[in-house]
Amino acid sequence: MAVFTAVSLDDLTQWIKQYPLGRALRLEGISSGIDNSNFFLSTEAGEYVLTIFENLSFAQLPFYVQLMRHLAERGIPVPAPVATLDGELVVALHGKPAIVVSRLSGASQLGPQPVHCAEVGRMLARMHLAARNFALQQPNLRGLDWIAATAPKVLPFLSAPEAELLRAEVAFQQAFAAGPVYAQLARGPVHADLFRNNVMFEGDRLSGCFDFYFAGCDTWLFDVAVTVNDWCVDLATGVLDPERVRALLDAYHAVRPFTTEEQQAWLPMLRAGALRFWLSRLYDLHCPRAAELLTPHDPTHFERILRERIAHGAPLLPT
């Protein structure tokens, strides 16, 4: 959500007329994140978020935009895409795909307690079930194929211990994905990036989740693992907090019970989630793109999490 493409209110004077939103009154760049250009947009009709996509094409966007619409229509608290007067959800701005969505209320909870983790677990399970009948299909674009293609690009920048860990974990994940347990895991559309800063709360009540632009079809357990690796860890050490883990997993399990195969795959999926974000942060650090507002994330955070999962495992899933 860095600002790669600069936009001014003057740029929106004519552009906004294709929406039923009235005049654009205020525009503010959002500096967090590193993949799209995002702005808070105030119009005569209310508060919205404008996103300009820096990497995704017009052809790729229907999956993400239609998934958000699908979930919103089924009561999941996600940003609702706004259609133009001609019914289009994605339109060009400065030659790039752009979308306007409703702005969620609330604020991020960056110091989550078990009550917040339970809310996230419950909502994530509801989201998975609500998306079961979603018609569009797209693989997780940051899945194993991407990992295998990207790891060689960052290896020259790594120390010997880092390179050894990366090679070993990629090999481990490829072997696990080729096995019978992985083949039996429940799957469907996943958020794949449900971090603390992508969820909003009003008090202890979850009021919404956003940033679906890493979504794809993958195992639901991978989505749970990514979420636990952020919501339930000590940020300084990567160690899991058992109370927060239990709250999130129990709440998820109460809505969508875990399967026997998911019990067996839990630790490999926690490692897969850590590997995915360690590698993406390594890539963003060593192979950066230019941006007006860019805040790269520290890759060592997920290296610590990966090493911690390998060394100490994880609490069992509820049965």
Protein Blocks (a to p, Z undefined) as FASTA:
>chain_A
ZZfbgcdfklmmmmmmmpcnbjafbdcddfedjkbccdddddfkbccdddddfkbcfklm
mmmmmmmmmmmmnopacddddddfkopabdceehiacddddddedjddfbbcfklmmmmm
mmmmmmmmmmmmpmbdcddfkbmklmmmmmmmmmmmpcfklmmmmmmmmmmmmmmmmmmk
lmmpccdddeklacfklcccehjbcfbdehjllgccddfklmmmmmmmmmmccfknopac
fklmmmmmmmmmmmmccdfklmmmmmmmmmmmmmmmmmmmmmmmmmccddfbdcdddfkl
mmmmmmmmmmnopadddZZ
